[in-house]
Amino acid sequence: MSGQLECCEREWHELEGEFQELQETHRTYRQKLEELTALQALCSGSIHKQKRRLRDLKHALQRYKRHASQEEAELAQQMSAHIKERQNVFFDMEAYLPKKNGLYLNLVLGNVNVTLLSNQAKFAYKDEYEKFKLYLTIILLLGAVACRFVLHYRVTDEVFNFLLVWYYCTLTIRESILISNGSRIKGWWVSHHYVSTFLSGVMLTWPNGLIYQKFRNQFLAFSIFQSCVQFLQYYYQRGCLYRLRALGERNHLDLTVEGFQSWMWRGLTFLLPFLFCGHFWQLYNAVTLFELSSHEECREWQVFVLALTFLVLFLGNFLTTLKVVHAKLQKNRNKTKKP
């Protein structure tokens, strides 16, 4: 037997031994995976049962408090507070358990499990998401500047509006995945992307004409301003998140949003005026479009629909920001009153 063949035979025996170890490791992996799946089902079932019983207990306490004495009412109030705290604990537990997708994710992805089971995977996904938003914001800013000052063609406007539709659709999908993995973003800031996607889609279908040209430059200027504000928000909010996360005060899946939330208060010196300016620019867009919809040459349905959509965006953004600022100021006043 030649030396080369002997070398190949030794290599084969080594591979054979490693393959046997691999098979055993894979068998152990599958066993642990089945155990993990069983534990996940057990935890999910137990949480569901606990939540149902706590919900029934909460309703019973509410009915009982109407006829209870002061002492009994205080005890019932303490139990209600503990129930609320327990619900927050369940929320954190469910972030590490597979669950059914929401309606939007079901429509887009189907019944695909998007749960990230480790903190490392969650943070890596969230960090990649934030970088994606930053890069797309820069692209949209450059696109709006080019359309406003260089490329005065309808086709370039359509490309820009298509990018806006794709941008907001993608953000909605990615934020839905983050919410499925325990991110606490909720309320208007989730609905905001749905409304913005609808607005961009309507802009995309608006045919070129006199009314469109009357509003075009105003919309592109608004898009430039909005991209600049989002760029400022990214760096300000990212700094807030890293500082608060280092102090253990924030969830590692919190993310930057097109608005102002209570945890962003610390260190705020300049951002609120820009946000309110953007909100009132949305109102100005709505008023302009309402006026254009009554123009004698206006025949497009998009004008009135866009006016209503900008009005919804203004009301949602402005009222939600005011609510958060008021709640934070009230909280700070209560702290100063305490001895």
Secondary structure, 3 states (H helix, E strand, C coil): CCHHHHHHHHHHHHHHHHHHHHHHHHHHHHHHHHHHHHHHHHHHHHHHHHHHHHHHHHHHHHHHHCCCCHHHHHHHHHHHHHHHHHHHHHHHHHCCCCCCCCHHHHHHHCCCCCCCCCHHHHHHHHHHHHHHHHHHHHHHHHHHHHHHHCCCCHHHHHHHHHHHHHHHHHHHHHHHHHHHCCCCCCCHHHHHHHHHHHHHHHHHHCCCCHHHHHHHHHHHHHHHHHHHHHHHHHHHHHHHHHHHHHCCCCCCCCCCCCCCCHHHCCCCCCHHHHHHHHHHHHHHHHHHHHHHHCCCCCCCHHHHHHHHHHHHHHHHHHHHHHHHHHHHHHHHHHHHHCC
